[in-house]
Amino acid sequence: MRDHPISPVTEPLQYRAIGVVRGTYRPESDEQLTRGVLVDDQGQELEAVVLGRMLTLMRRHLAMEQPHLWVVYPRSRDGGHLHLQIAGIWEPSTLERTDQSPLAEAEPVHDTLPEGDDFFSIRGELIFTRPESGDLVVKVRQQPRADGSRPLPFKLQLKGEIPLDQLRHFVSLDVRRQGQDLQVENCEAIAPMPTRGGKGRGGKGRGRRAEA
C-alpha cells in the first residue's frame, strides 16, 4: 500500500487534479448509489458521483453513516458549485483489513495526511487570472483512454491571486477546499506554454483567457 493517496510527480508537465475531502457520503437513493452528496463536518453538501470499483468497497467494508477521507477528482459546475468524482478512500486502518499480504500488519497505519483534510494538487495551464478579484481558471488535460481516444480537457475555477505574467504558463498549485471554493495556497510556475502561431502572450488586460 502506498503511503500517500496522491502519487509523486514523474514529469515536469504532468497534468492532474486530485484531492482529499473528509465527509459522509449520502447516496441520492437506495436505488441510485453512484450519485449523491458528500457532507462535511460543517454541514456543507458537495455534489458527488462514485466511480468504478469504489461501489464494491463501500458496500462491503465501509460504515457509510460515518465520515471518511475520500480521494476525489474535482470539477467545476455552473454557478460556482464544486462537483467531486469519488475515486478512492484514504483509510489505511480499514483498507489493510482487505489486504491479505503479510506486509499489511508489518507497520502501524495512520488515517491522516501531513497536508491535512481538503488538500488538492492541481497541475495544468493557467488560462485566466484576475488578481484583483481572486478569480482564476486552470485547464487540465486528461490521459488517453484504454481504447486510444482522448477525453476533452476540462477547466477548473479556482480562487487565489496569481500575477498576470504567469498567464499561459504551466502551473503547479497546492489548493485547499473552503466550502464550494478551491483556494490556492501555493503556486509554482513550471514553464511557459506554447502559443498558436508562435506569437507572444498578448497585451495588457484586467483578466486574460486563452482559447481552449
GROMACS elastic network, one bead per residue, 0.5 to 0.9 nm:
[ bonds ]
;  ai    aj funct       b0    kb
    1     4     6  0.87342   500
    1    92     6  0.83050   500
    1    95     6  0.89114   500
    1    96     6  0.82829   500
    1    99     6  0.87595   500
    1   103     6  0.87243   500
    1   104     6  0.79343   500
    2     5     6  0.70175   500
    2     7     6  0.84416   500
    3    92     6  0.88687   500
    4     7     6  0.67727   500
    4     8     6  0.89110   500
    4    90     6  0.80913   500
    4   113     6  0.74668   500
    5    19     6  0.84597   500
    5    20     6  0.83215   500
    5    71     6  0.70629   500
    5    88     6  0.84531   500
    5    89     6  0.81680   500
    5    90     6  0.64874   500
    5   113     6  0.89859   500
    6     9     6  0.89754   500
    6    18     6  0.72174   500
    6    19     6  0.74220   500
    6    20     6  0.88921   500
    6    71     6  0.85257   500
    6   120     6  0.89401   500
    6   121     6  0.79702   500
    7    10     6  0.86896   500
    9    12     6  0.73805   500
    9    13     6  0.89788   500
    9    14     6  0.68359   500
   10    13     6  0.88945   500
   10    14     6  0.72084   500
   11    14     6  0.52032   500
   11    15     6  0.89873   500
   12   190     6  0.72598   500
   12   191     6  0.87342   500
   13   123     6  0.79457   500
   13   124     6  0.77537   500
   13   170     6  0.69843   500
   13   171     6  0.85915   500
   13   172     6  0.89901   500
   13   190     6  0.75605   500
   13   191     6  0.81615   500
   14   123     6  0.68480   500
   14   124     6  0.76724   500
   15   122     6  0.75930   500
   15   124     6  0.51843   500
   15   125     6  0.85479   500
   15   140     6  0.59546   500
   15   141     6  0.61074   500
   15   142     6  0.71699   500
   15   143     6  0.86039   500
   15   170     6  0.88720   500
   15   172     6  0.87682   500
   16    73     6  0.88826   500
   16   121     6  0.71859   500
   16   122     6  0.56476   500
   16   123     6  0.50937   500
   16   124     6  0.68907   500
   16   140     6  0.65347   500
   16   141     6  0.75757   500
   16   142     6  0.75205   500
   17    72     6  0.86684   500
   17    73     6  0.59751   500
   17    74     6  0.64809   500
   17    75     6  0.86218   500
   17   120     6  0.71402   500
   17   121     6  0.58431   500
   17   123     6  0.64297   500
   17   124     6  0.83578   500
   17   140     6  0.73080   500
   17   156     6  0.87808   500
   18    71     6  0.72620   500
   18    72     6  0.58006   500
   18    74     6  0.65605   500
   18   119     6  0.86406   500
   18   120     6  0.55834   500
   18   121     6  0.55710   500
   18   122     6  0.66771   500
   19    70     6  0.82566   500
   19    71     6  0.58132   500
   19    72     6  0.53967   500
   19    73     6  0.64708   500
   19    74     6  0.75133   500
   19   117     6  0.88659   500
   19   118     6  0.67909   500
   19   119     6  0.54683   500
   19   121     6  0.60773   500
   19   122     6  0.84356   500
   19   175     6  0.86470   500
   19   176     6  0.88823   500
   20    69     6  0.62331   500
   20    70     6  0.53808   500
   20    72     6  0.58200   500
   20    73     6  0.86001   500
   20    89     6  0.83393   500
   20    90     6  0.80169   500
   20   116     6  0.87424   500
   20   117     6  0.62491   500
   20   118     6  0.52118   500
   20   119     6  0.56890   500
   20   120     6  0.65076   500
   21    38     6  0.84390   500
   21    40     6  0.79691   500
   21    68     6  0.81133   500
   21    69     6  0.55326   500
   21    70     6  0.53031   500
   21    71     6  0.67336   500
   21    72     6  0.71553   500
   21   117     6  0.59280   500
   21   119     6  0.73409   500
   21   120     6  0.88369   500
   21   177     6  0.81396   500
   22    38     6  0.82215   500
   22    39     6  0.82809   500
   22    40     6  0.62195   500
   22    41     6  0.80061   500
   22    67     6  0.63492   500
   22    68     6  0.53680   500
   22    70     6  0.59960   500
   22    71     6  0.89090   500
   22   117     6  0.62532   500
   22   118     6  0.68573   500
   23    38     6  0.55188   500
   23    39     6  0.50385   500
   23    41     6  0.66539   500
   23    66     6  0.79841   500
   23    68     6  0.55828   500
   23    69     6  0.65909   500
   23    70     6  0.75074   500
   24    37     6  0.81252   500
   24    38     6  0.54089   500
   24    39     6  0.51347   500
   24    40     6  0.65456   500
   24    41     6  0.85060   500
   24    64     6  0.69643   500
   24    65     6  0.65807   500
   24    66     6  0.58004   500
   24    68     6  0.63290   500
   24    69     6  0.88232   500
   25    36     6  0.70309   500
   25    37     6  0.58042   500
   25    39     6  0.64309   500
   25    48     6  0.83338   500
   25    64     6  0.67061   500
   25    65     6  0.77026   500
   25    66     6  0.83130   500
   25    67     6  0.73923   500
   25    68     6  0.82756   500
   26    29     6  0.82787   500
   26    33     6  0.83767   500
   26    35     6  0.84594   500
   26    36     6  0.54978   500
   26    37     6  0.53943   500
   26    38     6  0.63354   500
   26    39     6  0.75227   500
   26    64     6  0.79053   500
   26    65     6  0.81502   500
   27    30     6  0.70263   500
   27    31     6  0.88063   500
   27    32     6  0.66776   500
   27    34     6  0.67441   500
   27    35     6  0.56383   500
   27    37     6  0.64958   500
   27    38     6  0.87349   500
   27    48     6  0.88330   500
   27    49     6  0.87316   500
   28    31     6  0.80810   500
   28    32     6  0.58260   500
   28    33     6  0.64414   500
   28    34     6  0.78718   500
   28    35     6  0.55380   500
   28    37     6  0.74809   500
   29    32     6  0.50056   500
   29    33     6  0.62966   500
   29    35     6  0.82027   500
   29    36     6  0.78579   500
   30    33     6  0.61081   500
   32    35     6  0.61618   500
   32    36     6  0.81684   500
   33    36     6  0.71483   500
   33    49     6  0.85610   500
   33    50     6  0.78310   500
   33    55     6  0.79437   500
   34    48     6  0.82925   500
   34    49     6  0.53483   500
   34    51     6  0.73413   500
   34    55     6  0.74924   500
   35    47     6  0.80967   500
   35    48     6  0.60957   500
   35    50     6  0.65077   500
   36    46     6  0.84915   500
   36    47     6  0.62986   500
   36    48     6  0.54269   500
   36    49     6  0.62308   500
   36    50     6  0.83801   500
   37    45     6  0.58336   500
   37    46     6  0.51914   500
   37    49     6  0.77080   500
   37    84     6  0.87884   500
   38    44     6  0.79885   500
   38    45     6  0.56273   500
   38    46     6  0.50444   500
   38    47     6  0.65892   500
   38    48     6  0.63412   500
   38    67     6  0.89894   500
   38    84     6  0.85196   500
   39    42     6  0.78075   500
   39    43     6  0.56276   500
   39    44     6  0.54710   500
   39    46     6  0.63823   500
   39    67     6  0.83097   500
   40    43     6  0.53619   500
   40    44     6  0.54728   500
   40    45     6  0.68277   500
   40    46     6  0.81807   500
   40    67     6  0.78428   500
   40   179     6  0.89764   500
   41    44     6  0.74103   500
   41    67     6  0.84138   500
   42    45     6  0.89188   500
   42   179     6  0.87819   500
   44   179     6  0.65365   500
   44   180     6  0.81464   500
   45   179     6  0.86280   500
   45   180     6  0.86551   500
   46    81     6  0.79904   500
   46    82     6  0.64668   500
   46    83     6  0.65309   500
   46    84     6  0.71977   500
   46   179     6  0.84670   500
   46   180     6  0.72817   500
   47    81     6  0.80444   500
   47    82     6  0.67764   500
   47    83     6  0.50253   500
   47    84     6  0.62487   500
   47    85     6  0.87713   500
   48    82     6  0.87473   500
   48    83     6  0.57380   500
   48    85     6  0.56995   500
   48    86     6  0.68536   500
   49    83     6  0.81831   500
   49    84     6  0.65156   500
   49    85     6  0.50561   500
   49    86     6  0.60179   500
   49    87     6  0.89882   500
   50    53     6  0.87220   500
   50    54     6  0.66592   500
   50    55     6  0.69015   500
   50    84     6  0.86615   500
   50    85     6  0.59722   500
   50    87     6  0.67040   500
   50    88     6  0.88232   500
   51    54     6  0.60758   500
   51    55     6  0.73782   500
   51    85     6  0.65991   500
   51    86     6  0.58328   500
   51    87     6  0.54652   500
   51    88     6  0.83099   500
   52    55     6  0.66065   500
   52    56     6  0.85190   500
   52    87     6  0.75357   500
   53    56     6  0.56484   500
   53    57     6  0.68691   500
   53    58     6  0.89188   500
   53    87     6  0.84336   500
   53    88     6  0.87740   500
   54    57     6  0.51251   500
   54    58     6  0.60447   500
   54    59     6  0.85894   500
   54    86     6  0.77819   500
   54    87     6  0.66462   500
   54    88     6  0.62714   500
   54    89     6  0.83549   500
   55    58     6  0.51023   500
   55    59     6  0.61493   500
   55    60     6  0.86273   500
   56    59     6  0.52256   500
   56    60     6  0.61214   500
   56    61     6  0.82669   500
   57    60     6  0.53570   500
   57    61     6  0.55901   500
   57    62     6  0.68997   500
   58    61     6  0.57687   500
   58    62     6  0.50153   500
   58    63     6  0.78045   500
   58    64     6  0.71856   500
   59    62     6  0.65397   500
   59    63     6  0.85136   500
   59    64     6  0.82343   500
   60    63     6  0.89039   500
   61    94     6  0.74677   500
   61    95     6  0.83191   500
   61    97     6  0.88439   500
   61    98     6  0.81672   500
   62    65     6  0.87069   500
   62    66     6  0.84121   500
   62    68     6  0.87305   500
   62    94     6  0.77702   500
   63    66     6  0.57389   500
   63    67     6  0.84057   500
   63    68     6  0.88895   500
   64    67     6  0.74231   500
   64    68     6  0.84216   500
   68    89     6  0.72440   500
   68    90     6  0.77018   500
   68    91     6  0.73144   500
   69    88     6  0.88897   500
   69    89     6  0.58674   500
   69    90     6  0.54425   500
   69    91     6  0.67372   500
   69   111     6  0.80427   500
   69   112     6  0.82295   500
   69   117     6  0.75018   500
   69   118     6  0.88239   500
   70    86     6  0.65925   500
   70    87     6  0.76708   500
   70    88     6  0.59200   500
   70    90     6  0.60430   500
   70    91     6  0.84726   500
   71    85     6  0.84523   500
   71    86     6  0.60542   500
   71    87     6  0.57043   500
   71    89     6  0.51333   500
   71    90     6  0.65255   500
   72    84     6  0.58766   500
   72    85     6  0.52723   500
   72    87     6  0.54618   500
   72    88     6  0.68884   500
   72    89     6  0.84206   500
   72   120     6  0.89115   500
   73    83     6  0.84091   500
   73    84     6  0.56593   500
   73    86     6  0.66350   500
   73    87     6  0.70719   500
   73   120     6  0.89817   500
   74    82     6  0.69441   500
   74    83     6  0.58801   500
   74    85     6  0.64354   500
   74    86     6  0.89736   500
   74   120     6  0.86862   500
   74   156     6  0.78597   500
   75    81     6  0.87300   500
   75    82     6  0.61272   500
   75    83     6  0.50052   500
   75    84     6  0.61756   500
   75    85     6  0.78803   500
   75   154     6  0.78299   500
   75   155     6  0.76338   500
   75   156     6  0.61659   500
   75   157     6  0.84239   500
   76    79     6  0.87818   500
   76    80     6  0.66891   500
   76    81     6  0.62008   500
   76    82     6  0.51544   500
   76    83     6  0.59815   500
   76    84     6  0.87321   500
   76   154     6  0.86955   500
   76   155     6  0.71413   500
   76   156     6  0.54169   500
   76   157     6  0.60677   500
   76   158     6  0.88375   500
   77    80     6  0.59389   500
   77    81     6  0.50916   500
   77    82     6  0.60489   500
   77    83     6  0.64874   500
   77   156     6  0.88589   500
   77   157     6  0.87901   500
   78    81     6  0.63473   500
   78    82     6  0.88845   500
   80   157     6  0.76531   500
   80   180     6  0.71977   500
   80   181     6  0.75557   500
   81   180     6  0.58143   500
   81   181     6  0.77660   500
   82   179     6  0.87866   500
   82   180     6  0.53905   500
   82   181     6  0.69949   500
   82   182     6  0.83983   500
   83   180     6  0.88377   500
   86    89     6  0.80829   500
   89    92     6  0.86782   500
   89    95     6  0.85837   500
   90    94     6  0.88701   500
   90    95     6  0.82081   500
   90   111     6  0.66187   500
   90   112     6  0.79505   500
   90   113     6  0.88268   500
   91    94     6  0.55640   500
   91    95     6  0.61496   500
   91    96     6  0.85778   500
   91   109     6  0.87429   500
   91   110     6  0.75938   500
   91   112     6  0.79022   500
   92    96     6  0.56316   500
   92    97     6  0.84834   500
   92   109     6  0.59169   500
   92   110     6  0.64230   500
   92   111     6  0.58713   500
   93    96     6  0.57627   500
   93    97     6  0.72009   500
   93   108     6  0.87140   500
   93   109     6  0.60497   500
   93   110     6  0.69136   500
   93   111     6  0.66344   500
   94    97     6  0.56393   500
   94    98     6  0.73878   500
   94   111     6  0.89403   500
   95    98     6  0.53323   500
   95    99     6  0.66838   500
   96   100     6  0.78851   500
   96   101     6  0.89341   500
   96   104     6  0.54615   500
   96   105     6  0.75705   500
   96   109     6  0.85521   500
   97   100     6  0.74243   500
   97   104     6  0.77445   500
   97   105     6  0.89856   500
   98   104     6  0.89680   500
   99   102     6  0.84962   500
   99   103     6  0.86496   500
   99   104     6  0.61627   500
  100   103     6  0.84188   500
  100   104     6  0.69795   500
  101   104     6  0.56620   500
  101   105     6  0.81751   500
  102   105     6  0.60928   500
  102   106     6  0.68653   500
  103   107     6  0.75671   500
  104   107     6  0.73368   500
  105   108     6  0.74353   500
  105   109     6  0.89064   500
  110   113     6  0.79344   500
  112   115     6  0.86076   500
  112   116     6  0.67928   500
  112   117     6  0.77891   500
  113   116     6  0.52040   500
  113   117     6  0.72706   500
  114   117     6  0.89109   500
  115   118     6  0.85530   500
  115   119     6  0.63818   500
  116   119     6  0.64547   500
  117   176     6  0.83325   500
  117   177     6  0.86684   500
  118   175     6  0.82766   500
  118   176     6  0.55759   500
  118   177     6  0.51793   500
  118   178     6  0.79593   500
  119   174     6  0.73366   500
  119   175     6  0.58854   500
  119   177     6  0.66418   500
  120   173     6  0.81174   500
  120   174     6  0.60764   500
  120   176     6  0.60533   500
  120   177     6  0.75553   500
  120   182     6  0.82201   500
  121   172     6  0.74854   500
  121   173     6  0.59495   500
  121   174     6  0.51900   500
  121   175     6  0.62119   500
  121   176     6  0.89022   500
  122   138     6  0.82987   500
  122   140     6  0.82639   500
  122   156     6  0.89811   500
  122   171     6  0.81327   500
  122   172     6  0.60359   500
  122   173     6  0.50734   500
  122   174     6  0.65995   500
  122   175     6  0.71315   500
  123   138     6  0.79646   500
  123   139     6  0.85356   500
  123   140     6  0.69728   500
  123   170     6  0.72443   500
  123   171     6  0.57099   500
  123   173     6  0.61103   500
  123   174     6  0.88908   500
  124   138     6  0.58740   500
  124   139     6  0.55223   500
  124   141     6  0.72778   500
  124   169     6  0.82879   500
  124   170     6  0.53591   500
  124   171     6  0.56682   500
  124   172     6  0.68542   500
  124   173     6  0.86660   500
  125   137     6  0.84566   500
  125   138     6  0.53324   500
  125   139     6  0.50915   500
  125   140     6  0.66846   500
  125   141     6  0.88592   500
  125   167     6  0.80941   500
  125   168     6  0.61207   500
  125   169     6  0.56566   500
  125   171     6  0.61133   500
  125   172     6  0.89291   500
  125   192     6  0.88374   500
  125   193     6  0.73634   500
  126   129     6  0.73685   500
  126   136     6  0.75548   500
  126   137     6  0.61031   500
  126   139     6  0.64669   500
  126   166     6  0.73266   500
  126   167     6  0.54354   500
  126   168     6  0.53377   500
  126   169     6  0.57284   500
  126   170     6  0.62984   500
  126   171     6  0.65333   500
  126   209     6  0.86097   500
  126   210     6  0.86068   500
  127   136     6  0.77311   500
  127   137     6  0.58091   500
  127   138     6  0.57270   500
  127   139     6  0.66067   500
  127   155     6  0.89138   500
  127   167     6  0.60056   500
  127   168     6  0.55716   500
  127   169     6  0.80103   500
  127   208     6  0.71611   500
  127   209     6  0.50148   500
  127   210     6  0.51056   500
  127   211     6  0.79288   500
  127   212     6  0.83666   500
  128   135     6  0.78838   500
  128   136     6  0.51397   500
  128   138     6  0.70989   500
  128   164     6  0.85892   500
  128   167     6  0.66077   500
  128   168     6  0.81208   500
  128   207     6  0.63246   500
  128   208     6  0.51773   500
  128   210     6  0.70121   500
  129   133     6  0.89287   500
  129   134     6  0.76416   500
  129   135     6  0.59382   500
  129   137     6  0.65828   500
  129   138     6  0.89655   500
  129   160     6  0.86913   500
  129   161     6  0.77094   500
  129   162     6  0.65044   500
  129   163     6  0.73559   500
  129   164     6  0.64183   500
  129   166     6  0.86162   500
  129   167     6  0.68576   500
  129   206     6  0.83791   500
  129   207     6  0.54926   500
  129   208     6  0.63735   500
  129   209     6  0.76088   500
  130   133     6  0.57751   500
  130   134     6  0.59252   500
  130   135     6  0.53601   500
  130   136     6  0.62163   500
  130   160     6  0.88320   500
  130   161     6  0.73854   500
  130   162     6  0.76874   500
  130   163     6  0.80422   500
  130   164     6  0.74806   500
  130   206     6  0.61862   500
  130   208     6  0.76064   500
  131   135     6  0.67063   500
  131   136     6  0.79623   500
  131   160     6  0.72407   500
  131   162     6  0.59189   500
  131   163     6  0.63755   500
  131   164     6  0.75491   500
  131   206     6  0.83343   500
  131   207     6  0.80321   500
  132   135     6  0.80929   500
  132   161     6  0.74870   500
  132   206     6  0.83149   500
  133   136     6  0.89527   500
  133   159     6  0.86742   500
  133   160     6  0.84349   500
  133   161     6  0.80463   500
  134   158     6  0.82740   500
  134   159     6  0.53079   500
  134   161     6  0.51301   500
  134   162     6  0.80122   500
  135   157     6  0.73873   500
  135   158     6  0.62425   500
  135   159     6  0.50517   500
  135   160     6  0.62309   500
  135   161     6  0.74176   500
  135   162     6  0.89267   500
  135   207     6  0.89545   500
  136   156     6  0.83910   500
  136   157     6  0.60333   500
  136   158     6  0.53401   500
  136   159     6  0.60876   500
  136   160     6  0.68755   500
  136   161     6  0.79106   500
  136   162     6  0.78100   500
  136   207     6  0.87711   500
  137   155     6  0.64021   500
  137   156     6  0.55320   500
  137   158     6  0.59399   500
  137   159     6  0.85167   500
  137   209     6  0.83972   500
  138   154     6  0.84417   500
  138   155     6  0.56101   500
  138   156     6  0.53328   500
  138   157     6  0.68051   500
  138   158     6  0.76343   500
  138   170     6  0.89309   500
  138   171     6  0.84185   500
  139   153     6  0.66309   500
  139   154     6  0.57476   500
  139   156     6  0.64358   500
  139   212     6  0.80323   500
  140   153     6  0.55019   500
  140   154     6  0.54992   500
  140   155     6  0.61891   500
  140   156     6  0.76112   500
  141   151     6  0.79937   500
  141   152     6  0.70838   500
  141   154     6  0.66658   500
  141   155     6  0.89060   500
  142   145     6  0.87264   500
  142   150     6  0.74250   500
  142   151     6  0.62593   500
  142   152     6  0.72230   500
  142   153     6  0.60864   500
  142   154     6  0.82092   500
  143   150     6  0.69328   500
  143   151     6  0.74433   500
  144   147     6  0.79115   500
  144   148     6  0.57253   500
  144   149     6  0.56505   500
  144   151     6  0.65529   500
  145   148     6  0.53174   500
  145   149     6  0.54600   500
  145   150     6  0.61658   500
  145   151     6  0.73277   500
  146   149     6  0.74525   500
  147   150     6  0.88864   500
  150   153     6  0.88282   500
  153   212     6  0.84162   500
  157   181     6  0.82760   500
  157   182     6  0.76973   500
  158   175     6  0.86155   500
  158   181     6  0.67304   500
  158   182     6  0.51845   500
  158   183     6  0.60858   500
  158   184     6  0.70614   500
  159   181     6  0.68473   500
  159   182     6  0.59898   500
  159   184     6  0.60567   500
  160   182     6  0.86512   500
  160   183     6  0.58639   500
  160   184     6  0.50927   500
  160   185     6  0.76824   500
  161   184     6  0.78808   500
  162   165     6  0.84368   500
  162   166     6  0.70165   500
  162   167     6  0.84263   500
  162   184     6  0.89874   500
  162   187     6  0.76768   500
  163   166     6  0.58023   500
  163   167     6  0.75851   500
  164   167     6  0.54254   500
  164   204     6  0.87890   500
  164   205     6  0.86992   500
  164   206     6  0.86056   500
  164   207     6  0.77440   500
  164   208     6  0.80098   500
  165   168     6  0.84113   500
  165   169     6  0.85882   500
  166   169     6  0.54686   500
  166   170     6  0.83798   500
  166   171     6  0.81981   500
  166   189     6  0.67174   500
  166   192     6  0.78941   500
  167   170     6  0.85377   500
  167   192     6  0.82881   500
  167   201     6  0.78635   500
  167   208     6  0.75508   500
  167   209     6  0.82676   500
  167   210     6  0.85771   500
  168   171     6  0.89896   500
  168   191     6  0.89423   500
  168   192     6  0.61339   500
  168   193     6  0.55597   500
  168   194     6  0.80474   500
  168   195     6  0.81190   500
  168   201     6  0.71501   500
  168   209     6  0.85803   500
  168   210     6  0.71926   500
  169   189     6  0.63475   500
  169   190     6  0.70137   500
  169   191     6  0.55565   500
  169   193     6  0.51278   500
  169   194     6  0.87161   500
  170   188     6  0.86727   500
  170   189     6  0.60691   500
  170   190     6  0.54663   500
  170   191     6  0.53944   500
  170   192     6  0.60727   500
  170   193     6  0.62098   500
  171   187     6  0.67260   500
  171   188     6  0.55841   500
  171   190     6  0.54576   500
  171   191     6  0.74615   500
  171   192     6  0.89415   500
  172   186     6  0.82459   500
  172   187     6  0.58397   500
  172   188     6  0.51570   500
  172   189     6  0.64603   500
  172   190     6  0.69322   500
  173   184     6  0.65336   500
  173   185     6  0.74311   500
  173   186     6  0.56795   500
  173   188     6  0.64690   500
  173   189     6  0.87544   500
  174   183     6  0.86020   500
  174   184     6  0.60227   500
  174   185     6  0.55429   500
  174   186     6  0.50291   500
  174   187     6  0.65585   500
  174   188     6  0.88684   500
  175   182     6  0.61110   500
  175   183     6  0.53793   500
  175   185     6  0.53635   500
  175   186     6  0.70583   500
  175   187     6  0.88191   500
  176   181     6  0.83352   500
  176   182     6  0.56463   500
  176   183     6  0.51753   500
  176   184     6  0.64126   500
  176   185     6  0.67295   500
  177   180     6  0.70534   500
  177   181     6  0.57422   500
  177   183     6  0.60293   500
  177   184     6  0.87979   500
  178   181     6  0.51952   500
  178   182     6  0.61279   500
  178   183     6  0.66764   500
  179   182     6  0.80316   500
  184   187     6  0.71452   500
  189   192     6  0.80083   500
  194   197     6  0.88236   500
  194   198     6  0.69048   500
  194   199     6  0.85406   500
  194   200     6  0.87860   500
  195   198     6  0.53839   500
  195   199     6  0.59627   500
  195   200     6  0.68731   500
  195   201     6  0.73784   500
  196   199     6  0.64294   500
  196   200     6  0.88933   500
  199   202     6  0.79378   500
  200   203     6  0.88664   500
  201   210     6  0.88870   500
  202   208     6  0.89963   500
  204   207     6  0.84882   500
  204   208     6  0.82822   500
  205   208     6  0.61938   500
  209   212     6  0.88086   500
